[in-house]
Amino acid sequence: MYPKGYAGRILYVDLSKEKYWVEQLPVHLAKAYVGGSGLAAYFLWNLTNERTDPLGPENPLIVATGPATGALAPSAGRFAVVSKSPLTGIWGESHAGGFFGPELKYAGYDLLIIIGRASRPTYLVIDDSSVELRDGRDLWGLNTRDATNEIRSRLGRDYHVMCIGPAGERLVRYASIMVDYYRAFGRTGVGAVMGSKNLKVVAVRGSRGVEVYDPDRYAEVLEDFLWRNTEGPWALPAQMSLGRYGTPCLVTVINAIGRLPTKNHWTGYWEEADKISGEELLKYRVSRGSCFSCMIMCKHITRVPDGKYEGAFSGGPEYETVVALGSNLLISDIRAIIYMNQLCNLYGLDTISTGKVISFVFECYERGILTKEELGGIEPTWGNAEAAIELIHAIATRRGIGNLLAEGVVRAAEAIGRGSEAYALHVKKLEVSAQDPRAQKSVGCTWAISVRGADHLRSLTTVDELGYRDIATERFGPDKVDWVCDRLSERYKGYIVKDQEDLFALVDSVIMCKYGTMWPPMYYFDFIAKLLYPLTGIREFGDVKYLRLVAERIANLKRCYNLREGVGKESEVLPRRFTEEPMPTGPSKGHVCNLEPMLREYYESRGWDFESGLPYEETLERLGLDYVAETLRRRYKLPRLSHDSSKASRST
């Protein structure tokens, strides 16, 4: 009998041949990789190689759901898009919330795999078993809001829509895919991949359900979920912080520990942080919404009622956006930030990369590396919102200097030279997110080891950030709690980052939201085991040890994907701003990030050789990744631990 919780089918669409077909999802793959980004990792490994051009027709765009998608599981409205990244050239992954993921599942598909390139602008319509490619030339050039409105006027408002804007059409390397207006697949340039395929829109409607293996036991899990969100110990922070203020509630908290990126990450503390806080943004909230099956309801809709930016209307802005386009640029006008967020959403731009590219320009201008003439008359002085707005327009349309900036900070700095490289803040070519490893040392390890680059959503911990001693004791033991909870110490941070990376590898495959698993830390491996077994009936899924093994398998497969691309340990470094420039102000003043001891701990716990940055053969064998080892041996000599294979993995 096929496991419950899955649709059991994969929809393939070949744009070049204008055909589609459906294949059954093999049960052994579901058991080995669960779903979501885990299954996507398996397929991306097999559908690409080191010669695959990220913007070529052979690079697949994989849309993935998990077994919990559409099954009323806690915070399970998210879904993933995976592809080879045109920005970084390595593992590309992005997640978004809303209702599209459940709708794809209800249409009968666990995964949608799009290959090839359409001969003309095209849009894809999925209505249960009906799959149709339609001429989209009249949609090309529309912003994401107008394109979504047009599709819904043609098909009906019960369709859910993911689409690109002009930035994706012009192959801006950090273009996003927007989902139902306000949700964004922001990072790694998946919007450019979609644009390279001449695919403007995917619209989906489904009428099927999701079967549950043991409804009574599953109902008990959902009751536990309800209790945790309304009466449990984490109910107050979830509802009163995230629920009331949305993700910008983090601005005040992060600034208090000196970790708020300010002035292109020059410092982590800003005296004007209250002007861009969740409390300030609440004044402009006109509506509040939720993703599918989520009680937190952190999505806020804001509108500027008057003044220069009157009429600006946007979902969010989220914490990362408020920082990237606010404190990062010394812009304290929350109305301008709302407007810039709207622009990025309409153009289809990742707000994180956009903000960090612009702050790179601001600092280069301040230091005399770039001139007003080179910037087409733009004067990017700190705090100048109008200059930032002009740069957003230039990037999205590839006009003037925007054509270079659309390539990302690494390529831009390489072209500009003159010492600008020092101010291009990235890891593995992905612009850094809104953290600072000088104020929370584990962030440095998280950024360095992340498979998609400077990324906070694959292994960022909060036990050290917020000092959760009870959680730290439970997960890592009382003997380590003092070190684990000390955010300014590097000790044990490699171990806890590995643990969190494994947890998120599983969470991103189930799929669940980071809010509830990262902060507040309500759900851990044990809860996921209680959820998955009565949902799917897969006996192994009820075993925490088995789920930890699966999580390790997924995390290792993604890291090995980058190794196959030739990106290994040499890339696991931080910009010198964080390792050589002491924090100049705030609660973390004087600190730098010492990466090496954390990496040593991480590699030891991961079962990888620190000197070469390669996995031990025993590690890959233990995880059932023999096919991966076989491929890597063509390029590397994999180290062995033949004398003591038990060292191939050590827990915290």
DRENVOMAR-604780 format. One record per residue (C-alpha): x, y, z. Coordinates in steps of 0.5 Angstrom, whole numbers, padded with zeros to 4 digits, always signed. Each point is the difference from the previous one (the first is absolute). Layout:
DRENVOMAR-604780
XYZ/...
END
This chain:
DRENVOMAR-604780
+0000+0000+0000/+0003+0007-0002/+0001+0004+0006/-0005+0006+0002/+0002+0007+0000/+0003+0000-0007/-0004+0001-0006/+0005-0005-0003/+0001+0003-0007/+0005+0005-0003/-0002+0004-0006/+0006+0002-0005/-0001+0005-0005/+0005+0001-0006/-0001+0007-0002/+0005-0001-0006/-0005-0006-0003/-0006+0003+0003/-0002-0007+0003/-0001-0002+0007/-0001-0007+0003/-0001-0003+0007/+0004-0005+0004/-0001-0003+0007/+0004+0002+0005/+0004-0006+0002/-0001-0002+0008/+0007-0002+0001/+0002+0008-0002/-0006+0002+0005/+0003-0004+0006/+0007+0002-0002/-0001+0008-0001/-0007+0001+0003/-0002+0005-0005/+0001+0008-0001/+0007+0002-0001/+0003-0007+0002/-0004-0003-0006/+0002+0006-0004/+0008-0001+0002/-0001-0007-0003/-0003+0002-0007/+0005+0006-0001/+0006-0004+0002/-0003-0005-0006/-0002+0005-0005/+0006+0005+0000/+0008-0001+0000/+0005+0005+0001/+0000+0002-0007/-0008+0002+0000/-0001+0007-0001/-0004+0003+0005/-0004+0005-0005/+0000-0006-0005/-0006-0004-0002/+0003-0006+0003/+0000+0003+0007/-0007-0003+0003/-0004+0005+0004/-0003-0005+0006/-0006+0002+0004/-0001-0005+0006/-0005-0001+0005/+0001-0005+0006/-0005-0005+0003/-0002+0005+0005/-0002+0005-0005/-0008+0001+0000/-0001-0005+0005/-0002+0005+0006/+0007-0001+0003/+0003+0006+0004/+0003+0006-0004/+0000-0005-0006/-0002+0005-0006/+0007+0001-0002/+0003-0003-0007/+0007+0000-0003/+0003+0002-0007/+0007-0004-0001/+0004+0002-0006/+0008+0001-0001/+0001+0007+0001/+0001+0005-0005/+0003+0005+0006/+0005-0005+0003/+0001-0006-0005/-0002-0005+0005/-0006-0003+0005/-0006+0005-0001/-0006-0001+0004/-0005+0005+0002/-0007-0001+0004/-0006+0004+0001/-0007+0000+0003/-0007+0001-0001/-0005-0005-0004/+0004-0002-0006/+0003-0006+0003/-0006-0003+0003/-0004+0001-0007/+0006-0003-0004/-0001-0006+0005/-0008+0000-0001/+0001+0000-0008/+0004-0007+0002/+0007+0002-0001/+0006-0001+0006/+0005+0003-0005/-0001+0004-0007/+0007+0000-0004/+0001+0005-0005/+0005-0001-0006/+0002+0003-0006/-0002+0007-0003/-0006+0002-0003/+0001+0003-0007/-0004+0006+0002/-0003+0003+0006/-0005-0005+0003/-0004-0001+0006/-0002-0007+0003/-0007-0002+0003/-0001-0006+0004/-0007-0002+0002/+0000-0007+0003/+0002-0004-0005/+0000+0005-0006/+0006+0003-0001/+0001+0005-0006/+0005+0005-0002/-0003+0007-0003/+0003+0005-0004/+0003+0006+0005/+0002+0005-0005/-0005+0005+0003/+0002-0001+0007/+0008+0001-0001/+0002+0007+0003/-0006+0000+0005/+0002+0001+0007/-0002-0006+0005/-0006+0003+0002/-0003+0002-0007/+0002-0007-0002/-0003-0003+0006/-0007+0004-0001/+0000-0002-0008/+0001-0007+0002/-0006+0000+0005/-0004+0004-0005/+0001-0006-0005/+0000-0006+0004/-0004+0002+0006/+0002+0002+0007/+0000-0007+0003/+0007-0001-0004/+0006+0002+0004/+0006+0003-0004/+0007+0000+0000/+0004+0005-0005/+0006+0004-0001/+0000+0007-0002/+0005+0005-0004/+0006-0002+0004/-0001-0008-0002/-0001+0002-0007/+0006+0004+0000/+0004-0006+0003/+0002+0004+0006/+0004-0005+0004/-0004+0001+0007/-0007+0001-0003/-0005-0003+0004/-0007-0004-0002/-0006+0003+0003/-0006-0004+0003/-0007+0003+0001/+0003+0007+0000/+0004+0000+0006/+0004-0007+0002/+0006+0000-0004/+0005-0005-0002/+0006+0005+0001/+0007-0003+0001/+0005-0003-0005/-0004+0003-0006/-0005-0006-0002/-0004+0006-0003/+0006+0001-0005/-0001-0008-0002/-0007+0001-0001/+0001+0006-0005/+0005-0004-0003/-0005-0005-0002/-0005+0005-0003/-0005-0002+0005/-0003+0006+0003/-0006-0004+0005/-0002-0006+0003/-0007+0000+0002/-0003-0006+0004/-0007-0003+0002/-0001-0006+0004/-0006-0004+0002/+0003-0006+0003/+0001-0001+0008/+0006-0003+0004/-0001-0007+0003/+0002-0001+0007/+0002-0007+0003/-0002+0000+0007/-0005+0006+0001/-0001-0001+0007/+0007+0000+0002/+0001+0006-0005/-0005+0004+0003/+0003-0001+0007/+0006+0003-0003/-0004+0006-0003/-0003+0001+0007/+0007+0000+0003/+0002+0006-0006/-0006+0004+0002/+0002-0001+0008/+0007+0003-0002/-0002+0006-0004/-0006+0002+0005/+0002-0002+0007/+0007-0003+0000/+0007+0003+0002/+0001+0003-0007/-0007+0002-0001/+0001+0007+0003/+0007+0002-0005/-0004-0003-0006/-0006+0004+0001/+0002+0006+0003/+0006+0001-0004/+0000-0003-0007/-0008+0000+0000/+0000+0007+0003/+0006+0004-0004/+0002-0005-0005/+0007-0002-0001/+0002+0007+0001/-0001-0001+0007/+0007-0003+0000/+0003+0007-0002/+0000+0002+0007/+0002-0006+0003/+0006-0001-0005/+0002+0007+0001/+0000-0001+0008/+0006-0005-0001/+0004+0004-0005/-0002-0004-0006/-0004+0004-0004/+0004+0001-0007/+0001+0008-0001/+0004+0004-0005/+0002-0006-0005/+0001-0004+0007/+0005+0005+0002/-0003-0001+0007/-0006-0004+0003/-0003+0005+0005/-0004+0006-0003/-0003+0006+0004/-0006+0001-0004/-0002-0007+0000/-0007+0002+0003/-0001+0003-0006/-0001-0006-0004/-0002-0005+0005/-0006-0004+0000/-0004+0005+0005/+0001+0005-0006/-0002-0004-0005/-0006-0002+0003/-0003+0007-0001/+0000-0001-0007/-0003-0007+0000/-0007-0001-0004/-0001-0007+0000/+0003-0007+0003/+0000-0006-0003/+0003-0008+0001/+0003-0005-0004/-0004-0007-0001/-0001-0003+0007/+0004+0005+0004/-0003+0003+0007/+0006+0005+0000/-0002+0005-0005/+0006+0004-0001/-0002+0002-0007/-0002+0008+0000/-0002+0004-0005/+0002+0007+0000/-0002+0007-0003/+0003+0007+0000/-0006+0005+0000/+0003+0006-0002/+0006+0004-0001/+0006-0001-0005/-0002-0008+0000/-0007+0001+0000/-0003-0007-0002/+0006-0004+0001/-0004-0007+0001/+0004-0006+0002/+0000-0007+0003/+0005+0001+0006/+0005+0003+0000/+0004-0006+0003/+0005+0000+0005/+0006-0001-0005/-0003+0005-0005/-0001+0005+0006/+0008-0001+0001/+0002+0000-0007/-0003+0006-0002/+0000+0004+0007/+0005-0001+0005/+0005-0003-0005/-0001+0007-0004/-0001+0004+0006/-0007+0002-0003/-0005+0001+0006/-0006+0002-0004/-0004-0006+0001/-0005+0003-0006/+0006-0001-0005/+0001-0007+0002/-0007-0002-0001/+0001+0003-0007/+0006-0003-0001/-0002-0007+0002/-0006+0001-0005/+0004+0002-0006/+0004-0006+0002/-0006-0004+0000/-0003+0002-0006/+0007+0000-0004/+0001-0007+0003/+0007+0001+0004/+0003-0003+0006/+0000+0006+0005/+0006-0003+0004/+0004+0000-0006/-0003+0006-0003/+0002+0004+0007/+0007-0003+0000/+0002+0002-0007/-0003+0007+0001/+0004+0000+0007/+0006-0002-0004/-0001+0006-0005/-0001+0005+0006/+0006-0002+0004/+0004+0000-0007/-0002+0007-0001/+0002+0002+0007/+0007-0002-0001/+0001+0003-0007/+0000-0007-0004/-0006+0002-0004/-0002+0007-0002/-0007+0003-0002/+0002+0000-0007/+0001-0007+0000/-0007-0001+0003/-0004+0004-0005/-0001+0006+0005/-0002-0004+0006/+0003+0003+0006/+0000-0006+0005/+0001+0003+0007/-0002-0004+0006/-0007+0001+0002/-0002+0002-0007/-0006-0003-0002/-0001+0003-0006/+0007-0003-0003/-0002-0007+0003/-0007+0001-0004/+0004+0002-0007/+0005-0006+0001/-0006-0005+0001/-0003+0003-0007/+0007-0001-0003/+0001-0007+0002/-0007-0003-0001/+0001+0003-0007/+0007-0001-0001/+0001+0008-0002/+0007+0003+0001/+0004-0002+0006/-0006-0005+0001/+0002-0004-0005/+0006-0002+0004/-0003+0000+0007/-0005-0005-0003/+0005-0005+0000/+0001+0000+0008/+0006+0003+0004/+0005-0005-0002/+0000+0001-0007/-0001+0008+0001/+0006+0000+0004/+0004-0004-0005/-0002+0005-0005/+0001+0006+0004/+0007-0002+0004/+0003+0006+0003/-0001-0003+0007/-0007-0001-0001/+0000-0007+0002/+0001+0001+0007/-0007+0003+0001/-0003-0006-0005/-0003-0004+0006/-0002-0007-0002/+0002-0007+0002/+0000-0005-0007/-0002+0006-0004/-0007+0001+0004/-0001+0007+0003/+0000-0001+0008/-0006+0000+0004/-0003+0005+0006/+0005-0003+0005/+0007+0001+0003/+0005-0005+0002/+0004+0005+0004/-0006+0000+0005/-0003-0007-0001/+0006-0005-0001/-0004-0005-0003/-0002+0004-0005/+0007+0000-0003/+0000-0008+0000/-0007+0000-0003/+0002+0005-0006/+0006-0004-0002/-0003-0007+0000/-0007+0002-0003/+0000-0004-0007/-0004+0006-0003/+0005+0006+0003/-0001+0005+0005/-0006-0003+0002/-0004+0000+0007/-0006-0004-0002/+0004-0007+0000/+0004+0000+0007/-0001+0006+0004/-0001-0001+0007/-0004+0004+0005/+0002-0004+0007/+0007+0004+0000/-0004+0006-0003/-0005+0001+0005/+0003-0005+0006/-0005-0005+0000/+0003-0004+0006/-0005-0005+0001/+0000-0002-0008/+0008+0000+0000/+0000-0005+0006/-0005-0004-0003/+0003-0001-0007/+0007+0001+0002/+0001-0002+0007/+0001+0004+0007/+0008-0001-0001/+0000+0005-0006/-0006+0004+0001/+0004+0006+0003/+0004+0000-0007/-0005-0001-0004/-0004+0006+0002/+0006+0005+0000/-0002+0003-0007/+0007+0003+0001/+0004-0006+0000/+0002-0005-0006/+0000-0006+0005/-0005-0005-0002/-0003+0004-0006/+0002-0005-0005/-0003-0006+0003/-0007+0004+0001/+0000+0003-0007/+0001-0007-0002/-0006-0002+0004/-0004+0006-0003/+0002-0002-0007/-0003-0007+0001/-0006+0003+0003/-0001+0005-0006/+0001-0006-0005/-0005-0004+0003/-0005+0006+0001/+0001+0003-0007/-0002-0007-0003/-0006-0001+0005/-0001+0006-0002/-0001+0004+0006/+0001+0008+0001/+0006+0002+0004/-0004+0004+0005/-0002-0005+0005/+0006-0004-0002/+0006+0005+0001/-0004+0005+0004/-0004-0001+0004/+0004-0007+0001/-0007-0004+0001/+0001-0006-0005/+0006-0004+0000/+0002-0007-0003/-0005-0004+0005/-0006+0004-0002/+0002-0001-0007/+0000-0007+0001/-0007+0000+0004/-0003+0004-0006/+0003-0004-0006/-0002-0007+0002/-0007+0001+0001/+0000+0004-0006/+0003-0005-0005/+0000-0007+0003/+0008+0000-0001/+0002-0004+0006/+0007+0003-0001/-0002+0007+0001/-0002-0001+0007/+0007-0002+0002/+0004+0007+0002/+0006-0004-0002/-0002-0002-0007/-0002+0008-0001/+0006+0002+0003/+0004-0005-0005/-0005+0003-0006/+0002+0007+0002/+0007-0001+0000/+0000-0004-0007/-0004+0007-0003/+0005+0004+0003/+0006-0004-0003/-0003+0000-0006/-0001+0007-0001/+0007+0001+0002/+0003-0005-0005/-0004+0004-0005/+0004+0006+0001/+0007-0005+0000/-0002-0003-0007/+0000+0008-0002/+0007+0001+0002/-0002+0004+0006/+0002-0003+0007/+0004+0002+0006/+0004+0006-0003/-0007+0004-0001/-0002-0001+0008/+0003+0007+0002/-0003+0006+0002/+0001+0007-0003/+0006+0004+0004/-0005+0005+0003/-0002-0006+0005/+0006-0003+0001/+0005+0006+0000/-0004+0006+0002/-0002+0000+0007/-0008+0002+0001/+0001+0008+0001/-0006+0001+0005/-0006-0003+0004/+0000-0006+0005/+0005-0004-0005/+0005+0005+0000/+0007-0002-0001/-0002-0007-0003/+0002-0004-0006/-0002-0007-0003/+0005-0005+0001/-0002-0005-0005/+0005-0006+0000/-0002-0003+0007/-0007+0000-0002/+0001-0003-0007/+0005-0006+0004/-0006-0002+0004/-0005+0000-0005/+0004-0004-0005/+0002-0005+0006/-0008-0001+0001/-0002+0000-0007/+0005-0006-0001/+0005+0004-0005/+0007+0001-0001/+0002+0007+0003/+0006+0001-0004/-0003-0002-0007/-0007+0002+0001/-0002-0007-0003/-0005-0005+0003/+0003-0006+0003/-0002-0006-0004/-0003-0003+0006/-0004+0006+0001/-0003-0001-0007/-0001-0007+0000/-0003+0000+0007/-0005+0005-0003/-0002-0004-0006/+0003+0005-0005/+0005-0005-0003/-0002+0003-0007/+0002+0007+0002/+0007-0003+0002/+0001-0004-0006/-0001+0007-0004/+0004+0004+0005/+0006-0005-0001/+0001+0002-0007/+0002+0007+0002/+0003-0001+0007/+0003-0005+0004/-0005-0001+0006/+0004-0002+0007/-0002-0006+0004/+0000-0001+0007/+0001-0008-0001/+0003+0000+0007/-0006+0002+0004/-0006+0001-0004/-0004+0002+0006/+0003+0007-0001/-0003+0001-0006/-0006+0004+0004/+0000+0003+0007/-0006+0002+0003/+0000+0007+0005/
END
